[in-house]
Amino acid sequence: MDLGLSGKVALVAAASQGLGMASARALAAEGARVAIISRRQEELDRVALEIGAALAVACDLSKAESIAAAVERVNEELGGISILVNNCGGPPAGTFDSISEEQWISSFEQVFLSALRLTRAALPSMRAAKWGRVVNIVSSSVEQPIPGLIVSNAFRPALAGWAKTLASEVAADNILVSCVAPGRILTARTETLDRAASEKTGRPLEDIRRERVAAVPLKRYGTPEEFGATVAYLASERASYLTGSVVRVDGGAVSAI
Ligand SMILES: NC(=O)c1ccc[n+]([C@@H]2O[C@H](COP(=O)([O-])OP(=O)(O)OC[C@H]3O[C@@H](n4cnc5c(N)ncnc54)[C@H](OP(=O)(O)O)[C@@H]3O)[C@@H](O)[C@H]2O)c1
């Protein structure tokens, strides 16, 4: 199937590794001109070469001015953005008693405000072209809270609510907004969370893994490639009647219908 992505300008946030990188790779493979952003310029440059991204711009997603500067550079060097993939570093794991006021505030900036700021900066070019896609990488916590991830459980549903509202507000300009909700996809983040659970409980990492895999109907973690393929589809011409939805990539793990 031709996804119709050839030549489209895409910006993928938090793309030096993991889900962002896999999404950028899938878009670039379909012929999109992809800009990747995250904090480590050297790593971004290496990844851009590897996946065929057109531009790599260092950006701290927790800072409004850094986001504005990155989007301006993409617009200048590649032309108006028509596909935006909102993504960020994972918020800290923890419970109500362990998360500090500062962590709540910085996570709000990183998880929630970064998506709003990127979208605000990218919308004008989408509106001018009467074509746009905003794909938000969220989490299965938008539907089913994850024990020990209270920050994700609070802010991801907020982002999904924002995205659903935005979808209606920008539909008249042919801008489609969706969310992709990963369950457990094998990345550095999943490794860190599994290791933290092992250290906290004093149980071997293999036991934690076995238990978590057993809870997934497909009996394995997902691959970044499987996740990236879904993002590329949602960003594509072929998904032209799909907006305001949350698409799960979770191997069936969320138990709701
Ligand atoms: N993997 C999963 O199964 C899963 C499940 C549910 C939700 N999620 C969520 O999906 C998102 C991506 O997950 P992942 O597994 O790909 O995580 P990851 O492997 O830890 O990658 C995180 C990315 O975020 C970037 N980043 C972190 N802080 C940043 C900042 N302040 N400004 C700019 N970039 C920043 C990192 O690059 P730099 O260090 O270069 O900045 C890196 O590219 C996370 O929010 C995670 O919580 C993942």
The ligand as an SDF file (V2000), in Angstrom:
LIG
                    3D

 48 52  0  0  0  0  0  0  0  0999 V2000
    8.1990    1.8120   25.5020 N   0  0  0  0  0  0  0  0  0  0  0  0
    6.9920    1.5700   25.9460 C   0  0  0  0  0  0  0  0  0  0  0  0
    6.5540    0.4190   25.9820 O   0  0  0  0  0  0  0  0  0  0  0  0
    6.1030    2.6990   26.4000 C   0  0  0  0  0  0  0  0  0  0  0  0
    4.8590    2.3710   26.9630 C   0  0  0  0  0  0  0  0  0  0  0  0
    4.0260    3.4120   27.3740 C   0  0  0  0  0  0  0  0  0  0  0  0
    4.4330    4.7240   27.2290 C   0  0  0  0  0  0  0  0  0  0  0  0
    5.6530    5.0130   26.6910 N   0  0  0  0  0  0  0  0  0  0  0  0
    6.0530    6.4070   26.5920 C   0  0  0  0  0  0  0  0  0  0  0  0
    6.4660    6.7190   25.2750 O   0  0  0  0  0  0  0  0  0  0  0  0
    7.5160    7.6970   25.3080 C   0  0  0  0  0  0  0  0  0  0  0  0
    8.7120    7.1560   24.5250 C   0  0  0  0  0  0  0  0  0  0  0  0
    9.0910    5.9360   25.1160 O   0  0  0  0  0  0  0  0  0  0  0  0
   10.4590    5.1900   24.7760 P   0  0  0  0  0  0  0  0  0  0  0  0
   10.2840    3.8170   25.2530 O   0  0  0  0  0  0  0  0  0  0  0  0
   10.8430    5.4620   23.3800 O   0  0  0  0  0  0  0  0  0  0  0  0
   11.4690    5.9800   25.7610 O   0  0  0  0  0  0  0  0  0  0  0  0
   13.0580    6.0930   25.7120 P   0  0  0  0  0  0  0  0  0  0  0  0
   13.6680    4.9460   24.9960 O   0  0  0  0  0  0  0  0  0  0  0  0
   13.4500    6.3650   27.1240 O   0  0  0  0  0  0  0  0  0  0  0  0
   13.3290    7.4100   24.8330 O   0  0  0  0  0  0  0  0  0  0  0  0
   13.0290    8.6650   25.3330 C   0  0  0  0  0  0  0  0  0  0  0  0
   13.4040    9.7370   24.3140 C   0  0  0  0  0  0  0  0  0  0  0  0
   13.0320   10.9990   24.8830 O   0  0  0  0  0  0  0  0  0  0  0  0
   14.0820   11.9240   24.6690 C   0  0  0  0  0  0  0  0  0  0  0  0
   13.9890   12.9350   25.7280 N   0  0  0  0  0  0  0  0  0  0  0  0
   13.9720   12.7340   27.0680 C   0  0  0  0  0  0  0  0  0  0  0  0
   13.8670   13.8980   27.7070 N   0  0  0  0  0  0  0  0  0  0  0  0
   13.8200   14.8670   26.7720 C   0  0  0  0  0  0  0  0  0  0  0  0
   13.7280   16.2860   26.8050 C   0  0  0  0  0  0  0  0  0  0  0  0
   13.6440   16.9600   27.9560 N   0  0  0  0  0  0  0  0  0  0  0  0
   13.7210   16.9610   25.6410 N   0  0  0  0  0  0  0  0  0  0  0  0
   13.8160   16.2930   24.4560 C   0  0  0  0  0  0  0  0  0  0  0  0
   13.8730   14.9750   24.3630 N   0  0  0  0  0  0  0  0  0  0  0  0
   13.8870   14.2530   25.5030 C   0  0  0  0  0  0  0  0  0  0  0  0
   15.3480   11.0710   24.7100 C   0  0  0  0  0  0  0  0  0  0  0  0
   16.3990   11.6580   23.9900 O   0  0  0  0  0  0  0  0  0  0  0  0
   17.5500   12.6120   24.6300 P   0  0  0  0  0  0  0  0  0  0  0  0
   18.0620   11.8950   25.8310 O   0  0  0  0  0  0  0  0  0  0  0  0
   18.5290   12.7300   23.5150 O   0  0  0  0  0  0  0  0  0  0  0  0
   16.8920   13.9040   24.9450 O   0  0  0  0  0  0  0  0  0  0  0  0
   14.8720    9.8160   23.9820 C   0  0  0  0  0  0  0  0  0  0  0  0
   15.0150    9.9770   22.5900 O   0  0  0  0  0  0  0  0  0  0  0  0
    7.8320    7.9230   26.7910 C   0  0  0  0  0  0  0  0  0  0  0  0
    7.1780    9.0780   27.2210 O   0  0  0  0  0  0  0  0  0  0  0  0
    7.2600    6.6940   27.4790 C   0  0  0  0  0  0  0  0  0  0  0  0
    6.8610    6.9460   28.8010 O   0  0  0  0  0  0  0  0  0  0  0  0
    6.4990    4.0250   26.2810 C   0  0  0  0  0  0  0  0  0  0  0  0
  1  2  1  0
  2  3  2  0
  2  4  1  0
  4  5  1  0
  4 48  2  0
  5  6  2  0
  6  7  1  0
  7  8  2  0
  8  9  1  0
  8 48  1  0
  9 10  1  0
  9 46  1  0
 10 11  1  0
 11 12  1  0
 11 44  1  0
 12 13  1  0
 13 14  1  0
 14 15  2  0
 14 16  1  0
 14 17  1  0
 17 18  1  0
 18 19  2  0
 18 20  1  0
 18 21  1  0
 21 22  1  0
 22 23  1  0
 23 24  1  0
 23 42  1  0
 24 25  1  0
 25 26  1  0
 25 36  1  0
 26 27  1  0
 26 35  1  0
 27 28  2  0
 28 29  1  0
 29 30  1  0
 29 35  2  0
 30 31  1  0
 30 32  2  0
 32 33  1  0
 33 34  2  0
 34 35  1  0
 36 37  1  0
 36 42  1  0
 37 38  1  0
 38 39  2  0
 38 40  1  0
 38 41  1  0
 42 43  1  0
 44 45  1  0
 44 46  1  0
 46 47  1  0
M  CHG  2   8   1  16  -1
M  END
$$$$
